Amino acid sequence: QVQLVESGGGLVQPGGSLRLSCTASGFTLDYYPIVWLRQAPGNEREGVSCISTSGAVTYYEDSVKGRFTISRDKGKNTVYLQMNSLKPEDTAVYYCAIGEGFFCTEYTLKRVPNGMDTWGKGALVTVSP
C-alpha cells in the first residue's frame, strides 16, 4: 500500500523551531519531487515548499522564505521541512504530497494542491505563546 507519513509536528512558541519529516511506505520517494503543503483553520491548502528529485532545486512560498528549509535524505527515504523563526500564522496541518508528472517550479508550487494525487494524513503544527 502506497502511503506517505508526516511526523514532527507539535506545539512551539513564536520564534521556535520544528522539523517535519515525510516518509514513505510501499514505494521510494527518490523518484518523486516532494511538496509540503499546509492548511490553516478556515483556509484552503497551500503549497509551502517543493524539492526536485535530485534535491538541487527547491522553491518556497513567499511567507516562509528564509525561515523554512526543505531537504531530502535518499538513504533514509525521507524528506524534511526545517521550520525556524515560527510565527502564529504558521499554525496549520502540514502535509507532504506527490503528484504524477509534477515538476518542482515556482509556478507549479503556487498552483498546489493542483497536481497532487497522494498525500499523508498531516502533522499539526501549533505556534502559540
Summary of the structure (lengths in Angstrom):
residues: 129
radius of gyration: 13.4
end to end distance: 39.4
largest distance: 40.9
contacts: 399
relative contact order: 0.30
helix: 14%
strand: 44%
